[in-house]
């Protein structure tokens, strides 16, 4: 299993909107960056990830699960762009802010710190567990 981070501007697609999609989930569309697309190509059903509010909030607010592997992005007629589907798993009991992530030496190499503009990022096992600990998840979904 791998871990990821999905960034979304809450005024476009919020955590509450993601949760409202239920078990069906939602395609993570609109990605027009090759590295982010390639990260989605590496995803498997069951992989977990952080749902991160960018621009407003700047915080990890929930955990998601990949529920469909890579497929064409239905929002564009261009075969280069693909996406996965994700569904909400649980809220982060205490949202973990970017400020808190940057202040934690254990997370100094996290993509959220080093590649801040990338909208779909890999997360290591250690980073996943540390952010979950910071957010008050005693038993993180795995």
C-alpha positions in Angstrom: 0.0 0.0 0.0 1.1 3.5 -0.7 0.1 6.9 0.7 -0.6 10.2 -1.1 -1.7 13.7 -0.6 -4.4 15.3 -2.7 -4.7 19.1 -2.8 -7.9 20.9 -3.4 -9.0 24.5 -3.1 -12.1 24.3 -0.8 -14.1 26.8 -2.9 -13.8 24.4 -5.9 -14.0 21.0 -4.1 -14.1 20.9 -0.3 -13.7 18.1 2.2 -17.4 18.4 2.9 -18.2 17.9 -0.8 -15.9 14.9 -0.9 -17.6 13.3 2.1 -21.0 13.9 0.5 -20.1 11.7 -2.4 -20.1 8.7 0.0 -18.7 5.3 -0.9 -19.0 6.0 -4.6 -16.3 8.7 -4.4 -15.4 11.2 -7.0 -12.9 11.3 -9.8 -9.9 13.5 -9.0 -10.0 15.3 -12.3 -8.6 18.5 -13.7 -5.0 17.6 -13.1 -2.8 19.1 -15.9 0.7 18.4 -14.5 2.6 15.4 -15.8 4.2 14.5 -12.4 0.9 14.7 -10.6 -0.7 12.5 -13.3 2.2 10.0 -13.1 1.7 9.8 -9.3 -2.0 8.9 -10.0 -0.8 6.2 -12.5 1.2 4.6 -9.6 -1.9 4.4 -7.4 -3.7 1.2 -6.5 -7.2 0.7 -5.2 -7.0 0.8 -1.4 -4.1 3.3 -1.2 -4.8 6.0 1.4 -4.2 9.7 1.2 -4.6 13.0 2.9 -7.2 15.5 1.7 -5.5 18.9 1.9 -7.2 22.2 1.7 -4.9 24.5 -0.3 -5.0 28.3 -0.6 -7.7 28.5 2.1 -7.0 26.8 5.4 -3.7 25.2 4.3 -4.3 22.0 6.3 -4.9 18.3 6.1 -8.5 17.8 6.9 -9.3 14.2 6.2 -8.2 10.8 4.9 -9.3 9.4 1.6 -8.9 6.1 -0.2 -8.3 5.4 -3.9 -11.4 3.5 -5.1 -10.7 3.3 -8.8 -7.4 3.1 -10.6 -6.3 5.3 -13.4 -8.8 6.1 -16.2 -9.4 8.9 -18.7 -10.3 12.3 -17.1 -13.9 12.8 -18.4 -13.6 16.6 -18.1 -11.3 16.9 -21.2 -11.1 15.2 -24.6 -7.3 14.6 -24.4 -5.9 11.1 -23.8 -2.9 12.5 -22.0 -4.9 13.4 -18.9 -6.1 10.6 -16.6 -7.3 10.4 -13.0 -8.3 8.1 -10.2 -11.4 8.1 -8.1 -11.2 8.7 -4.3 -13.6 8.4 -1.5 -13.6 9.9 2.0 -12.6 7.6 4.8 -12.5 9.8 7.9 -12.1 13.3 9.2 -8.8 14.4 10.7 -9.8 14.9 14.4 -7.5 18.0 14.5 -6.6 19.5 11.1 -2.9 19.5 10.6 -1.7 22.9 9.2 1.1 23.5 6.8 2.7 25.6 9.5 2.7 22.6 11.9 4.1 20.3 9.1 6.9 22.7 8.4 7.7 23.0 12.1 8.1 19.3 12.5 11.7 18.1 11.8 10.4 14.6 11.0 8.5 16.1 8.0 11.3 18.3 6.6 11.6 16.1 3.5 7.8 15.7 2.9 6.7 16.7 -0.6 4.2 19.1 1.0 7.3 21.1 2.2 9.7 20.5 -0.7 7.2 20.5 -3.7 4.5 22.7 -2.4 2.9 23.4 -5.8 2.4 19.8 -6.8 -1.3 18.9 -6.5 -0.9 15.1 -6.1 2.0 14.0 -4.0 3.5 10.9 -2.6 3.7 10.5 1.2 6.1 8.0 2.9 4.8 5.6 5.5 6.6 7.5 8.2 5.2 10.8 7.1 1.7 9.3 7.0 1.9 8.0 10.5 3.4 11.3 11.8 0.7 13.5 10.3 -1.9 11.1 11.6 -0.4 11.4 15.0 -0.3 15.1 14.8 -4.0 15.1 13.8 -5.1 13.0 16.7 -5.7 9.7 14.8 -4.6 7.0 17.2 -5.4 4.2 14.8 -4.8 5.6 11.3 -6.6 3.9 8.4 -4.2 1.6 6.6 
